[in-house]
Amino acid sequence: MTIIGGLDVHRAQITFDYVDTETGETERGQVSPATRVVLRSWLAARFQGRADVALAVEGCTGWRFIVEELQRAGIEPHLAEPAETSHARGPKKRAKTDRIDARLLRDLLLQGRLPESYIPPAHMLEVRALGRHYQALAADRRAWLQRIHAQLFHQGAPAVAALLTETGRHQLESAGLSPAGRQMLTSALTMVQAIDRELDPLRQQLRAAGRSLPGPRALDKLFGIGELCAVIIWAELGDVRRFRNAGQVVRLAGIDVSVWSSAGKRSPGRLVRQGPPMLRWALYEAGKAAARSSSPDYDYYQQVKGRLDGKRAALSVARKLAKRCFHALRELGDEALAAAELKTEAA
């Protein structure tokens, strides 16, 4: 590449720093405001018709539209892993500015030391966004239900196990709550109902997407991984051929165990919990299915459960499933990334 540079992205502006490796000339400045239309115009004015340009951007919020516009302009995009990029900066000896960050990305790319992150195809990004939206709504729903339980206990009312059943609603109506407590309970139930109206079609939309894609269909054949978990795991994993072995998929999900040891002393292992939370959730949910006697991992699950507990047994099975997903998608090759038309509304 002749032109190599870095882009430091913020909500207000994009700071750029690039160099022409043939002439040695450098250009620095800002693109403002940081919107798709403005960036597209800037790229067209600077690099129209050039196929020898490579620009790097950190994988923080906002990277998606930057990469999409670089690809549209025929520019080679590079997505930098934020934590490793920060580590490459070294000990902080001076003020950190946007210009310094942009120059760091340029220098790392120029020297071949940029810690690259995977850039998924557009259809995979769409499914991933839907999956994470689903998780966010589900988390909000759980939070409102927990508030109801907390309010009941705070006012000394009996606990209600199944809040949304007919029996549970009768128990809530007869609970002795203050007027403010009753108002809070009514609002919380209204919010749960509103979230359910969004969750149900979104769940069906994700399942339909999984049925139309060869990658999720291959994962759905693995015991415990249903249509919903299959499409989420597929979208979060991306192209598994970038991993050297199945163990790296376990590390990506953050369900491997970290161990600290020194001078013969060893602390209890803990989950790393790094990587996409959605991938970790889907694998764990699939791992819990091993508690069924029809599961091929039933004996292993019972063995670990007897030695430790059910939660850690499910996590152990989840690690096995992560490795199976790696092999299943790798066997598909390019077909695992095949696209299908993704509907924006549930059927």
LOBASE-212987 format. One line per field, with one value per residue (C-alpha): residue in one letter; x, y, z; residue number from 0. Coordinates in steps of 0.2 Angstrom, whole numbers, plus 5000, padded with zeros to 4 digits. Example, Ala and Ser with C-alpha at 12.3 -4.5 7.8 and 13.67 -1.06 7.14 Angstrom:
<kelums>
rest <- [A_S]
px <- [5062_5068]
py <- [4978_4995]
pz <- [5039_5036]
nr <- [0_1]
</kelums>
This chain:
<kelums>
rest <- [M_T_I_I_G_G_L_D_V_H_R_A_Q_I_T_F_D_Y_V_D_T_E_T_G_E_T_E_R_G_Q_V_S_P_A_T_R_V_V_L_R_S_W_L_A_A_R_F_Q_G_R_A_D_V_A_L_A_V_E_G_C_T_G_W_R_F_I_V_E_E_L_Q_R_A_G_I_E_P_H_L_A_E_P_A_E_T_S_H_A_R_G_P_K_K_R_A_K_T_D_R_I_D_A_R_L_L_R_D_L_L_L_Q_G_R_L_P_E_S_Y_I_P_P_A_H_M_L_E_V_R_A_L_G_R_H_Y_Q_A_L_A_A_D_R_R_A_W_L_Q_R_I_H_A_Q_L_F_H_Q_G_A_P_A_V_A_A_L_L_T_E_T_G_R_H_Q_L_E_S_A_G_L_S_P_A_G_R_Q_M_L_T_S_A_L_T_M_V_Q_A_I_D_R_E_L_D_P_L_R_Q_Q_L_R_A_A_G_R_S_L_P_G_P_R_A_L_D_K_L_F_G_I_G_E_L_C_A_V_I_I_W_A_E_L_G_D_V_R_R_F_R_N_A_G_Q_V_V_R_L_A_G_I_D_V_S_V_W_S_S_A_G_K_R_S_P_G_R_L_V_R_Q_G_P_P_M_L_R_W_A_L_Y_E_A_G_K_A_A_A_R_S_S_S_P_D_Y_D_Y_Y_Q_Q_V_K_G_R_L_D_G_K_R_A_A_L_S_V_A_R_K_L_A_K_R_C_F_H_A_L_R_E_L_G_D_E_A_L_A_A_A_E_L_K_T_E_A_A]
px <- [5000_5006_4995_4994_4985_4975_4958_4954_4935_4924_4906_4911_4925_4937_4955_4966_4984_4991_5007_5012_5026_5032_5034_5035_5022_5010_4993_4984_4967_4949_4933_4919_4905_4908_4894_4893_4888_4903_4915_4909_4912_4929_4935_4929_4938_4954_4955_4943_4950_4964_4967_4983_4976_4975_4967_4966_4953_4951_4937_4927_4909_4907_4919_4905_4901_4919_4924_4908_4913_4931_4925_4913_4927_4938_4950_4958_4951_4960_4951_4963_4959_4958_4966_4981_4983_4983_4997_5007_5007_5019_5021_5013_5026_5016_4998_4987_4978_4967_4982_4994_4981_4979_4997_5000_4987_4996_5013_5007_5000_5015_5026_5015_5012_4994_4984_4970_4952_4940_4928_4912_4902_4887_4874_4883_4884_4865_4861_4874_4865_4848_4855_4863_4846_4837_4849_4847_4828_4829_4840_4828_4814_4823_4827_4809_4804_4817_4811_4794_4801_4811_4796_4786_4799_4802_4784_4783_4772_4773_4784_4776_4785_4777_4773_4766_4754_4736_4739_4753_4743_4729_4743_4749_4732_4729_4747_4746_4756_4756_4749_4767_4771_4755_4759_4777_4771_4758_4771_4783_4771_4766_4785_4787_4772_4779_4795_4787_4778_4795_4804_4792_4793_4812_4815_4805_4815_4831_4825_4819_4836_4845_4834_4839_4858_4869_4880_4867_4858_4874_4875_4857_4861_4872_4862_4857_4859_4842_4838_4840_4857_4863_4861_4868_4883_4886_4885_4897_4910_4911_4924_4931_4945_4955_4957_4972_4962_4946_4953_4954_4935_4934_4945_4935_4919_4927_4922_4940_4947_4961_4973_4986_5001_5017_5030_5019_5004_4989_4973_4956_4952_4939_4931_4940_4923_4931_4924_4906_4894_4881_4892_4895_4876_4871_4884_4880_4861_4865_4876_4862_4853_4866_4855_4843_4846_4845_4860_4876_4885_4873_4886_4899_4887_4882_4900_4905_4889_4892_4910_4906_4889_4876_4882_4900_4894_4885_4900_4911_4898_4898_4917_4914_4900_4911_4924_4911_4904_4922_4924_4906_4908_4926_4920_4908_4921_4915_4897_4897_4898_4885_4872_4853_4840_4837_4820_4819_4802_4796_4785]
py <- [5000_5018_5027_5021_5029_5029_5035_5040_5040_5051_5056_5074_5071_5058_5063_5056_5054_5046_5045_5043_5030_5034_5053_5053_5067_5066_5073_5076_5084_5080_5075_5084_5080_5061_5055_5043_5056_5068_5053_5047_5065_5066_5049_5053_5070_5062_5045_5043_5030_5025_5006_5008_5015_5006_5014_5007_5011_5005_4992_5004_5011_5018_5007_4999_5014_5018_5001_5001_5017_5012_4996_5006_5018_5003_5007_4992_4993_4987_4985_4986_4977_4991_4983_4976_4993_5002_4990_4993_5012_5007_5016_5033_5047_5061_5067_5056_5065_5061_5065_5054_5039_5042_5042_5026_5017_5023_5018_5001_4997_5004_4992_4977_4977_4981_4969_4965_4961_4951_4961_4951_4952_4964_4950_4943_4960_4962_4946_4950_4967_4958_4945_4959_4969_4953_4951_4969_4968_4951_4959_4974_4961_4952_4968_4973_4956_4957_4975_4967_4953_4966_4978_4963_4959_4977_4979_4962_4954_4935_4930_4926_4912_4914_4932_4931_4917_4918_4912_4924_4939_4935_4934_4951_4959_4953_4958_4971_4985_5004_5015_5019_5001_4996_5010_5003_4985_4991_5000_4986_4974_4986_4987_4968_4966_4980_4971_4954_4962_4966_4950_4938_4944_4947_4929_4923_4934_4927_4909_4912_4919_4904_4892_4901_4901_4885_4890_4890_4875_4865_4871_4867_4848_4848_4842_4857_4870_4876_4888_4903_4899_4892_4909_4919_4907_4908_4927_4930_4917_4923_4914_4901_4898_4912_4902_4889_4877_4874_4880_4898_4897_4893_4908_4919_4915_4919_4902_4895_4895_4907_4900_4910_4901_4905_4896_4881_4890_4890_4900_4893_4895_4908_4911_4923_4932_4940_4941_4943_4941_4935_4920_4915_4916_4905_4892_4891_4889_4875_4867_4866_4854_4841_4838_4828_4809_4809_4821_4812_4822_4817_4805_4818_4832_4821_4817_4835_4840_4827_4833_4852_4858_4860_4877_4872_4856_4866_4877_4861_4855_4873_4871_4855_4863_4878_4866_4856_4872_4876_4859_4860_4877_4874_4859_4869_4881_4896_4889_4893_4912_4911_4925_4925_4938_4944_4951_4967_4962_4946_4936]
pz <- [5000_4996_5008_5026_5040_5056_5061_5079_5081_5093_5092_5088_5075_5067_5068_5054_5051_5036_5026_5008_5009_4992_4995_5014_5015_5029_5032_5048_5053_5058_5049_5058_5062_5063_5052_5038_5025_5030_5030_5013_5006_5014_5007_4990_4990_4996_4989_4974_4962_4972_4976_4986_5003_5020_5035_5053_5066_5084_5087_5098_5097_5079_5070_5060_5049_5047_5040_5029_5021_5019_5010_4999_4994_4989_5004_5014_5032_5047_5064_5079_5095_5108_5123_5113_5104_5121_5127_5111_5116_5130_5147_5147_5147_5139_5137_5127_5113_5098_5086_5096_5095_5076_5073_5084_5073_5058_5064_5070_5053_5044_5054_5053_5072_5072_5083_5070_5075_5064_5053_5050_5034_5034_5036_5051_5059_5057_5065_5079_5082_5083_5096_5107_5106_5112_5126_5132_5131_5141_5154_5156_5158_5172_5181_5182_5189_5202_5207_5210_5221_5230_5233_5240_5252_5257_5262_5271_5258_5254_5240_5224_5214_5197_5194_5177_5179_5183_5201_5203_5198_5210_5224_5218_5219_5236_5243_5256_5249_5252_5238_5232_5232_5222_5209_5207_5205_5192_5182_5183_5176_5162_5157_5157_5146_5134_5133_5130_5115_5108_5113_5106_5087_5089_5095_5080_5069_5075_5073_5056_5051_5059_5048_5032_5035_5033_5048_5061_5054_5056_5075_5078_5075_5091_5106_5117_5104_5098_5084_5095_5102_5086_5077_5091_5093_5074_5073_5088_5082_5064_5053_5064_5052_5060_5075_5076_5087_5096_5113_5106_5104_5122_5126_5115_5124_5141_5149_5151_5169_5174_5187_5196_5204_5211_5222_5222_5228_5217_5219_5215_5196_5190_5174_5163_5158_5143_5126_5120_5134_5122_5116_5134_5138_5123_5126_5145_5140_5128_5141_5154_5142_5147_5163_5152_5152_5133_5131_5125_5139_5153_5161_5161_5167_5182_5186_5187_5196_5209_5212_5211_5207_5193_5187_5184_5176_5163_5161_5158_5145_5137_5134_5125_5114_5110_5103_5093_5086_5080_5071_5064_5056_5050_5041_5031_5025_5015_5016_5035_5030_5016_5017_5016_5015_5033_5036_5047_5054_5060_5049]
nr <- [0_1_2_3_4_5_6_7_8_9_10_11_12_13_14_15_16_17_18_19_20_21_22_23_24_25_26_27_28_29_30_31_32_33_34_35_36_37_38_39_40_41_42_43_44_45_46_47_48_49_50_51_52_53_54_55_56_57_58_59_60_61_62_63_64_65_66_67_68_69_70_71_72_73_74_75_76_77_78_79_80_81_82_83_84_85_86_87_88_89_90_91_92_93_94_95_96_97_98_99_100_101_102_103_104_105_106_107_108_109_110_111_112_113_114_115_116_117_118_119_120_121_122_123_124_125_126_127_128_129_130_131_132_133_134_135_136_137_138_139_140_141_142_143_144_145_146_147_148_149_150_151_152_153_154_155_156_157_158_159_160_161_162_163_164_165_166_167_168_169_170_171_172_173_174_175_176_177_178_179_180_181_182_183_184_185_186_187_188_189_190_191_192_193_194_195_196_197_198_199_200_201_202_203_204_205_206_207_208_209_210_211_212_213_214_215_216_217_218_219_220_221_222_223_224_225_226_227_228_229_230_231_232_233_234_235_236_237_238_239_240_241_242_243_244_245_246_247_248_249_250_251_252_253_254_255_256_257_258_259_260_261_262_263_264_265_266_267_268_269_270_271_272_273_274_275_276_277_278_279_280_281_282_283_284_285_286_287_288_289_290_291_292_293_294_295_296_297_298_299_300_301_302_303_304_305_306_307_308_309_310_311_312_313_314_315_316_317_318_319_320_321_322_323_324_325_326_327_328_329_330_331_332_333_334_335_336_337_338_339_340_341_342_343_344_345_346]
</kelums>
